[in-house]
Amino acid sequence: MSTESSLRADIVEIGRRMYARGYTASNDGNISVRLGADRLLMTPKSVCKGFMTPDMMCITDLTGRKLEGDRDPSSEMQMHLEVYRQRPDVQAVVHAHPPIATGFAVAGIPLDRAVLAEVLTTLGSVPIAEYATPSTKELPEAVRKYIRAHDGMLLANHGALTVGGDLYSAYFKMETVEHFAKISLVARLLGRENLISREEVMRLQELRGTYGIAAPAPICADPADPSGAGVRDGEDPATCQVVQAPAGSGLRLVPGLLDGSVQPAVRPGEEAEIRLTYRELSALIEDAVRSLR
């Protein structure tokens, strides 16, 4: 099987997996891969990604001009082209609408809290690109802000985008984004997220090389970190990955509170401060009164 034939088959298989997992519905989503130095192989528009065949794919150049194919390339082609322009290291791009991650995108909540070590070492953080009308030049402009520093991002009120060194790498990052979103949602429904401390985050970043993971950019300080460790002077936030991780004061995990903030870190042996909202305090008092009756 030739390289092109193999890549066509891989796109078909990845499209089938995305549709089977519910990452796309109807004709949603698109996939592309570099085919040599100056050509791209891309899914066509108006086709369900779960029922594609290898012959459906389009070949374009890096300006978007169609070179081969009976169908027109994806209507989101310009977003793919922008990724390849900004990231010469990227070989493949996947765009889908995984429901939980897209829910975060609709809610305007980035997946940038330090809660999973595996995500920190592979993706770092998953920001939200500003809302842009799909299929217009606004979308590549929104993606441009984050793509240099991130291999995965949410698209406001739209979906998610992931990139990689090959088709499966890009696709597996889409799985990671959705898995991360599911775990984050469950933790928040349960009432808290214990955050990995900033010290541990930096330790995990150092392990990226040990794991053989080539991150597009280092993790930078969180500008919203209450410890005051903001982005360093002269540092462009678009060239590093902002991760919400509080100072741990010797702890690796910092308890999260119900309102999304973090409880001040306490060293072992010290007494922790308990904070309750008015509603939580009222509920405790009501329970205590009922137990006395």
N, C-alpha and C positions, 0 to 999 in steps of 0.2 A: 504494500500500500504506500503510495507517495505521501509526502508531507502534507500536501494540500488535501488529499483524500482523507488522511488521518484527522486533520483539523476539522474538516467538514463533519466527520463522524462524531468528533468530540463535542462540537457545538450542538449537534442533534441530541446527544446523550445528556448534556448539561441542561438543555432546554426541557427535556423530558423530566429530569430530576426536579427542576424548579417548579414545573407545573404539578408534578405529583406531590410535592411538599406544600403546595398552596402559596408559593412565593409569587406566582403570577396567576391571572385569571383572564379568560378570553384571549385577546391579542397583546396583553401587557408584556413589558420587558424587552430587553435586547442584549445581544452578546456580540463581541468582536474580538479579533486576534490579529496580530501582525502576520503578514504573509510576505516575508522578505523585508528589505530595507524601505521600500516605498509603496507597499500595497497592504491593504487590510481585507480580511475576510469577515463578513458581517451578516447578521440575520436580516431578512427582509421585513418590510413593514406589513401590517395587516395579516399576520400569520400567528396562530396559537403556538406558543413555544413547546407545547407538549406533543405536537403532531407534525413536526418538521421532517423534511427529508434532505439529504445532503445536497441535492441539486437545486434546492431553493436559495442557497446562499448567494450573496452578491460580493463582488470584488471591486474595491474602490482604491483610488490613490489617496495620499494624505491631505489632499485639498477637498476630498469628498466627491470627486468626479467618478461616476460609475464606469468601470472598465469591462466587467463581465457580469452576466446574470440576466435572467428573463424578468426578474422582479426588481422593484426599486429598493434601495437600502433603507434601513430603519429611519423613522422620522426623528429619532433622537441621535442621529449620526453626528451632529455637530458637537454634542457633549462628549462623545467618544474621541473625536478628532482633537478636542481641546486637551483631553487627558494625555494623548500620545504626544502632543506638542510640548506639554509641560513636563512630561516624565519619559525621557528616552529609555529608562530602565523597564518601563511597563510593557508587557507583551500582550496582555489581554484585559478586557473590561467587561464587567457584568453589571447590568442594571435590572432590578426587580422591585416588587412591591410586597416584601414579606410582611404579613399583617401586624405582628407585634411591634417590630421595629418601625414600621410605617405609622403605627399608633403613636409612638414616641415622637416621630417627626411631625405629626399633626398636632400633638400637644405642645410642641416647641421645646421638648426636653432632650438635650443631647445625651448620648451614652458616654459620658466622660468622667464618671465617678469611679474611683479605684476600689472595685469590689471583687474582681476576679483576676488572679495572678496570670492565668493563661492568656486572657485578653490583653493584659498590660504588656506581656512579652511579645505577643504576635501583632496586635493592632495598635496598642497604645491607648488611644481614645477615638471616639466616633463622634465628630462634631455635626452640626446641622448647617448645611448651605442655605442661604437665603432663598425665600420663595421666588420662583421664576416660572413664567408661562412655559409649559412643555413645548418642545419642538420649535422654540424660538432662540435667537441669539442670547437671550437673557440667561438661559440655562447654563451654557458653557461659561459665561461670565461669573455666575454664582459658584460653579464648581472650581474655577480657577483659584479662588481665594484659599482653598484648603488642600487641593490635590497634591501640591508639592510636598506637604508634610504628612499626608494621611493615605493609607491604603484602603480605607473604608469611610464612608460618610453617609449621613441621612440627608435627604432632599426635602426641604420643608413642604408639607402637604402633598408629597409626591411618592417617595419611596426611598430606596437605598442604592448606593453605587459602591462597587468594590473593584480593585485592580490587583494584578499579580504578574509574576514572571512567566506564567503559562495559564492556559484556560482553567485547569482544575484548581490551581492556586487561587485564582480570582473567585471562582465559584465557592470554594471552601471558606473563604473569608466572608462571603454572603451568609453561609450557614452559621459562622461564628457570630456575626452581627445579630442575626435573629435569635440565636441561642442566648446571647448576652442580654438581649431585650427581654426574653421570656423570664430569665432568672431575676433580672432587675425588677420586672413587674411583680413577680411573686413576692420578692422581699419587701417591696413597698406595700403590697396588699397585707402582708403580715405585720407591717407597722414599723419596720426599721431596716436600715442597711448598715452593717458594720463596715467601716471603710478601712482599707489598707493604708497604713501610715505613709507619710511622704518619705521617711527614711527607708522603709521597705520597698516603696516604689522605685527609688533610685537604685536600690540593691538589685531589684529585678531587671532594671534597665541594663545594668552591668552584665547580667547573665545572658542577655540577648546574643552576644557574640559566642558564648559557650554553647548555646543551643543552635548556633548556625543561622540565626534569624537576622536578616538584613532589613532593619527598619528604615523607612524613608527619612525619618528625622528623629532626633532625640526628644525625650520627655522634658519639657521645660517647667518652670515654676508656675503655679496656679495664680493668676492675677487676683482671684477672689478668695484666696487662702486667708482665713482670719489670723493666721500667724504672722502675716505681713510679708511673706515670701512671694513677691510678685515677679512678673517678667522683668528680667534684668535690663538696665538701661541700654538702649541701642539694639535690643533683641526683637526681631520681628516675630510676632506670634504665629504668622503663617509659615514659619520655617521650623517650628517645633510643635510638639503635641501637648496641649494643655490638659492636665489630669487633675481632677479635684481630689486631693489627698491631704488631710490635715497632719500637722506635726504630731508625732506619737509620744514624745517625751519618754522614750524607752519602750513603748508598747508597739507591737506590730499591727494590731487591730484597734481601731478607735470606734467605740460604740456610736451608732447613729441614733438620732432622735426622731420622733414621729413626724415632726414638721420638716424633716429633711436636713436639719442642721446636725452638727456633731456634738457629742458630749465631751467636755474637756478631758483630755487624757489623764489618767491617774496611774501612778506607779504601783506595782504590787505592794500590798501592805498598807496603802493609804485608803481612806474612806472616800468613796465616790459620791458626788453630789447628784441627787435625784431631782429631775425637773419634770413637772407635770403641767399640762394645759388646764385651763379652767374646766373644760368638759371632762377631762380625765379625773380631776380632783372631785368634781361633782359626782361622777359615777362611783368612785371609791367610797365617798361618804354615804351615798344611797345604799350601796352594798352593805356597809357597816351597820346602817340603821335597820335594814331588813334582817340582818343576822341577829339583832338584839330583840326582835319581836317574838 
